Amino acid sequence: MTRKPEPEPAPPAAARMAPADVLRTGAAGLRARPLRVVLSALGIAIGIAAMVCVTGISASSREDLNRQLAELGTNLLTVSPGQTLGGEESPLPAEAPEMIARIGPVQTVSATGKTTARVYRTDLIPEAQNNSLAVRAAALDLPAATGAEIASGSWLNDATAAYPAVVLGSTAAERLGVHRTGTDVLVRLGDRWFTVTGILHPAPLAPELDTSALVGWPAAESELGFDGYPTTVYARTAEHAVEDVQAVLGATANPAAPNEVQVSRPSDALAAKQAADDTLGALLLGLGAVSLLVGGVGVANTMVISVLERRAEIGLRRSLGATRGQIRTQFLVESQLFSALGGAGGVLLGIAVTAGYAASQGWPAVVPAWAMGGGLAATLLIGACAGLYPALRAARLAPTEALATAA
């Protein structure tokens, strides 16, 4: 009786590598070439840092703008002369502030009137060199309406408004070289000397005040030949009624010619400036993405060279039973760790630069969580893409071929 041949035993299944072993194996490849790893990861870090910085600085600037608007209010409206059909300036009536004050939701009304006088530090300066500064008659309640604040000295009052006293805007004071107030600090308006009683902080919602020398309405009429007509009227309204008041301001300020009146909302100009900054930020974000791409190419190049240099290692591992999948996983993990190192460094660098720049500008430092998370996610995606080809190439190497080539 013949015995049936026993079946040959099946080849042993390849051992599965635990996740910890996969990470340890991938990290070993990085530790073997620390300088190359650092230099290549730097490309990823620069790209991520650029993206985080652009996003963080833009968010910090926007937060500072929102804080300013919350403090200054978005309920300020300004009324100024428009133009006639012939292209000439149409003056506002002298009664315009009083008529605007009768609108129910209007809380505060003030006005300024531009004079023909020029301002000089001394009487020895030629008339042509006036530093583009204007002399304006100002109502006493102007700071309350515009949100302007005194940096030094004091604002005009019932007494000083009728005498040669002047309050300088921040830019005007800087150009005139005036840094303090007092009875001995004088500037020349037209052909008269005026005592500097105050200096203003910058006025974001009324930037025309920054380049102005402000005198009392009575003093402007008696000393500078002011005609008494307002050139800008400022109106603070209830927050819920800004649009409604804006719609009727023109007809209220100049009932005879409402189409010859300009009505604006200064906070809209700040919002437009922020929109322009966001556009520039988008451009810089694109440059950061290009840097990120360059960093990804550097990772791919490093991984390809690593495969070529480590053929002996690949052949030995294949000879000892490592499967193609395990080789492929090893190099993919190595590439991911490579990129994650650069991404984490880039995020930290971006946060540090954003915080430093925001502090230098006096802004609150804001780095959106999505920017940090998106930066890390982008690095992992780049690591997967950059390491895919080298991992496949390493997995395709036959053990004998790899060992022979290495020898």
Secondary structure, 3 states (H helix, E strand, C coil): CCCCCCCCCCCCCCCCCCHHHHHHHHHHHHHCCHHHHHHHHHHHHHHHHHHHHHHHHHHHHHHHHHHHHHHHCCCEEEEEECECCCCCECCCCCCHHHHHHCCCCEEEEEEEEECCCCEECCCCCCCCCCCCCEEEEECCCHHHHHCCCEEEECCCCCCHHHCCEEEECHHHHHHHCCCCCCCCCEEEECCEEEEEEEEECCCCCCHHHCCEEEEEHHHHHHHCCCCCCCCEEEEEECHHHHHHHHHHHHHHHCCCCHHHEEEECHHHHHHHHHHHHHHHHHHHHHHHHHHHHHHHHHHHHHHHHHHHHCHHHHHHHHHCCCCHHHHHHHHHHHHHHHHHHHHHHHHHHHHHHHHHHHHHHCCCCCCCHHHHHHHHHHHHHHHHHHHHHHHHHHHHCCHHHHHHHHC
